[in-house]
Amino acid sequence: MRIDNPTRHRRKKGGKTWLFLLALGLAIFPAVPGAYAQAPSSLPGPGTGASPLGETAGVDALVQILVEKGLVSRDEAAAMIRKKGEQGFSWLAALTELLKTKGVLSADEAEKVAKRAAHTPPVMLSSERSREDFEKMTQDVATDIKKAVTEQVQAAKDEVLEETKREIESAAAPEWTKRIRFGGDIRLRYEGDYYNRNNAVLANPSSPSTLMDTTDNQDRFRVRARLGATADINETTEAGIRISTGSTANPVTANQTLGNYFNPYSVVLDLAYLKTTPLPGLTLTGGRILNPFFFSDLVWWRDLTFEGFAGTYRNRLSDMFEGFATAGAFPIWKGTLDESDKWLYAAQVGLDIKPRKELVGRIGVAYYDYQHTRGIPNTASNPDLNDYTAPQFQQKGNTLYDISASSSTTLLGLASEYRELNVTATLDVGFWDPIHAIFLADYVNNVGFNRALVAGLTGNPGITAQTKGYQVGLAVGYPEIVRFPQWRGFCYYRYLQADAVIDAFTDPDFHYGGTNAKGWIFGGDLGLAKNLWLSVKWTSANEITGPPLSIDSLFVDINARF
């Protein structure tokens, strides 16, 4: 579709309008003797004599305007001025004929000017009076020009918009495409992991026969890409899907490390859900869904997606308070028998508090109850019967014990039950909007830990309960980075004991993933352009109990969303 430049339309129509008005002004107010006795300095000087209408050098100024507007060349203007002294020369006739030749005035318009001039007698005034009348004429003509140009510009604009609308409607996409929205993001990352030289050499919890790398620093370049689509099924129901880089073996990262001999990356289905709002305030979601709870990185990693079903109800209690409640059931692993299935049942209640526009708080109390995740020992008669009770994925930190029935093999299972009580609160202070200060406090306690049971399974009677965790911190800046030069800085302190939460679903960046870690998180974001920003994060973490393991990490990300 071709859309002309509206500015070009305005210049053409506006130029014709004011030239016509100038010519008409000459017919109504013929120039008077003595007015502007000197011609413009950029043109040849005026000739002697006067036209039959009594026009004089005042018209020279109008000719100069035409030259400056590019509608009359300097040669044409000079030729007209030289002829001014010739017998029978008429400024109005010459100018009208020139404008008609250039197509600025139509034949009808030129004839109209001539007729108007024929019925308008010449006016002969003194030089001083001439100047005043000429200036008044110029102001009047300018006012008329401005009004006419404004009207024609608006008409041209309306014409272009109407034409554009018709072309868009004629080429409209099918109705169903209007109900689908696409979006995604790409992140390029440099990651440096730095280990203390005094770190202990430790076995890999997910593969006890191999050792973790706890002493050699490493540098990696990584990429994460996600693409999603959301469709409105009807007035109350939404469907969504998202694909991403990643693998089916690690639920807490979609990163792909560069350096795979140019082999292509895996693409996985990260989201696939239906969401409906059957009643005001009630939202039901099922499938592979985003985390439905109010949380921080203490318990759940932000990129983790859930499988199962959840419902959230929100209710406005007053102008200051709004309550919410969320409940869900999430299958973690499906076994061959119902009693072997692993589930997470969860519920959360919370309150949004807004005493004023610049002060917003939120608090949520959640209970996460894991079923059938504790390891069950095998027996000599059934050496593989309970292998399924070992974690299908783990990072590190949780208390483990050997569930294998043979001394020649090792298969580790969780020694504790996990029933996590989590309290999360934020306070958003926006008195300096758009700059905000957001405070965070998060606390978790695994109330399902049974010291006697864990001691018996591990064979360690002196074991202590390591079941608590907390995180506090502050972020200052723009709540969301959208464009240059928006910024945000943050600082958090985290303390997460070994059995406070299941280590599989925690932050994989802090202490290289898992629990039994304490330390600091510093960083910031800077908008580089629209939907493009830089993120830098530094984590410094140490183990809380057990053999020494100190890990510092640097993350430098270029993020883009679309």
C-alpha positions, -999 to +999 in steps of 0.1 A: +000+000+000+014+034-009+007+063+014+018+097+002+036+120+025+010+143+040+036+171+041+038+170+004+001+174+000+001+203+024+028+221+006+011+218-028-024+228-017-012+254+008+011+271-018-017+274-044-040+288-018-018+316-005-006+325-040-042+328-052-050+350-022-020+372-029-031+377-065-066+384-053-052+408-027-034+427-055-067+430-074-085+443-043-056+464-028-034+476-057+000+487-046+003+524-039+030+549-049+059+554-025+054+521-007+087+503-003+106+525-027+135+500-029+133+465-044+147+435-026+184+435-026+187+401-041+169+412-073+177+438-099+165+473-090+130+484-101+124+503-134+108+537-137+072+544-144+039+529-131+014+505-143-021+516-154-034+503-121-011+525-101+010+495-089+045+504-077+075+489-061+055+475-031+046+446-053+083+438-055+081+425-019+054+400-030+076+389-059+104+383-035+081+361-013+073+340-044+110+336-051+117+326-015+089+300-017+104+285-048+073+292-069+089+319-091+125+317-102+149+346-098+152+349-136+115+352-140+112+377-112+140+398-126+124+398-160+091+410-146+109+438-127+128+449-158+095+451-178+078+472-151+086+505-168+073+494-203+042+510-217+011+491-208+028+469-183+004+456-156+019+439-125-014+421-118-017+408-154+019+397-156+018+380-122-015+363-129-003+350-163+029+337-148+010+318-120-014+304-145+015+292-167+030+274-137-003+257-129-007+275-096-038+293-108-063+277-131-077+295-161-110+301-142-091+315-112-070+338-134-101+351-150-118+357-116-088+378-105-089+398-137-127+405-133-123+415-097-095+439-107-116+454-134-142+465-109-116+478-083-104+513-090-068+522-082-060+539-050-034+566-048-023+575-013+006+591+004+037+572+011+030+569+048-006+560+044+004+535+016+027+517+039+001+514+067-025+501+042-001+477+026+010+462+060-027+458+070-034+441+037-005+418+043-017+408+077-053+403+064-040+381+036-018+361+060-048+355+083-068+342+053-038+321+042-034+305+076-071+296+078-072+282+043-041+261+048-054+247+081-086+237+065-069+221+035-043+203+057-071+188+078-090+178+047-059+161+033-053+144+066-089+131+068-086+119+032-053+100+038-067+084+071-099+073+053-080+059+024-057+040+048-086+027+068-103+014+037-072-003+025-066-020+059-102-032+061-100-045+025-069-065+034-080-075+069-068-109+082-092-136+092-112-130+124-095-158+144-060-141+139-072-111+159-076-132+190-040-144+190-011-126+206+026-135+201+056-127+222+089-139+234+124-131+247+161-138+240+189-137+265+226-139+258+247-146+289+283-147+300+286-168+332+318-170+353+319-194+382+348-190+407+356-216+433+377-213+465+409-233+463+401-248+497+368-263+487+362-299+495+360-326+468+323-338+468+303-365+451+276-355+427+243-362+445+225-372+413+254-395+403+273-406+434+300-424+415+312-391+399+326-360+415+315-324+412+339-298+399+344-277+431+379-263+425+383-253+388+369-219+377+349-219+345+336-194+319+306-201+298+286-183+272+249-193+271+217-185+253+180-187+263+152-182+238+114-184+243+085-179+220+048-180+231+013-174+218-019-166+238-053-170+222-087-158+235-110-187+231-141-168+242-150-140+266-139-160+297-113-186+284-077-182+273-052-207+259-015-204+259+016-222+246+053-215+248+084-232+234+119-226+247+154-238+246+163-262+273+160-300+280+136-325+296+163-333+322+165-300+340+133-281+351+151-249+364+169-237+334+163-231+297+199-221+291+219-237+263+257-235+266+276-224+235+302-249+223+284-280+211+303-285+179+276-264+161+250-290+168+214-275+170+198-269+203+168-287+218+134-271+218+109-280+245+073-272+252+076-249+282+039-239+286+006-254+275-025-243+294-061-233+295-072-205+318-108-196+325-127-171+346-161-186+353-170-162+380-159-126+388-126-128+408-121-166+402-094-179+378-089-216+371-058-228+352-047-262+341-019-279+321+017-267+321+014-234+338+033-205+352+039-205+390+005-194+404+018-183+438+033-151+452+069-161+458+106-150+457+137-169+446+142-183+480+118-213+475+111-213+437+132-204+408+115-178+386+118-198+354+102-229+368+068-239+353+043-261+371+023-291+358-012-295+372-042-274+382-046-242+402-073-218+411-071-182+424-098-161+439-094-124+446-119-102+465-119-065+471-124-061+509-122-023+510-105+006+493-073-003+511-074-041+512-078-069+486-076-105+496-065-135+475-063-172+479-047-198+456-048-236+457-033-262+434-025-299+429+006-307+408+018-342+398+056-343+401+061-378+388+037-405+376+046-440+386+031-473+375+009-475+406-012-448+423+007-452+455+040-444+438+028-411+423+046-380+436+025-349+441+027-314+454-005-300+471-003-263+478-023-234+492-017-198+498-037-169+513-026-133+511-035-096+513-027-066+491-025-034+511-027+000+495-031+028+520-022+053+493-011+053+456+026+056+465+026+028+491+017-007+482+023-038+503+016-075+498+019-105+521+013-141+514+013-173+536+017-205+517+019-242+526+036-266+502+030-303+510+050-329+490+037-364+489+057-396+483+090-378+478+110-394+507+132-423+497+121-459+506+149-485+510+150-515+487+152-550+500+174-579+490+143-598+477+132-567+457+164-548+449+148-524+424+113-521+438+117-486+453+141-471+429+114-447+418+115-430+452+149-415+444+146-379+431+142-377+393+161-344+395+182-328+422+208-301+426+225-304+460+220-297+497+192-319+509+200-347+534+202-380+515+207-417+523+214-448+503+182-467+494+200-494+474+199-530+486+235-538+474+267-526+489+282-525+454+259-498+442+246-465+455+212-449+449+204-419+470+169-408+483+156-379+503+157-386+541+131-360+551+095-353+543+089-318+530+060-297+542+071-261+537+055-231+555+064-200+536+057-163+544+065-137+518+061-100+520+070-070+498+066-032+502+067-009+472+075+027+481+068+050+451+070+085+465+097+093+439+078+078+410+089+066+385+117+056+409+105+030+434+121+013+464+109-023+468+116-041+500+115-079+502+113-103+532+108-141+527+109-169+553+104-207+550+104-236+575+101-272+566+077-284+594+077-319+579+112-327+591+114-355+617+148-356+633+144-391+648+133-405+614+161-388+595+187-400+621+175-436+618+176-436+580+210-419+577+226-437+606+236-404+621+222-400+656+237-365+660+220-350+630+204-316+636+174-300+620+184-277+592+150-266+581+148-228+580+156-202+554+151-165+548+159-138+523+158-100+528+167-072+504+160-041+485+156-031+449+157+006+438+149+021+404+123+015+378+100-014+385+103-026+349+130-018+324+115-009+291+137+017+274+169+037+277+181+050+302+158+033+328+177+015+356+174-006+387+199-018+414+193-045+440+210-062+469+198-093+488+211-116+516+200-152+515+202-180+541+188-214+531+195-244+553+199-279+538+164-292+543+144-260+543+130-268+508+135-295+482+167-285+464+155-295+429+134-263+424+156-236+439+177-209+423+204-226+400+226-194+400+231-190+437+259-213+450+255-231+417+221-244+427+205-261+457+203-255+494+227-254+524+240-220+513+242-184+526+255-152+510+249-121+490+234-112+457+242-078+441+233-065+407+215-041+384+197-035+351+201-007+326+179-001+296+199+002+264+170+008+240+133+000+237+128-036+250+166-041+252+185-040+285+217-051+302+217-071+334+247-077+357+245-100+388+272-111+413+265-139+438+289-148+467+278-179+486+293-203+512+280-236+526+262-234+560+272-268+574+294-296+562+326-296+541+337-262+527+322-251+494+325-215+485+313-203+450+312-168+435+295-162+402+292-134+377+263-131+353+263-105+324+231-107+303+219-089+272+181-092+272+156-085+245+118-090+245+093-088+216 
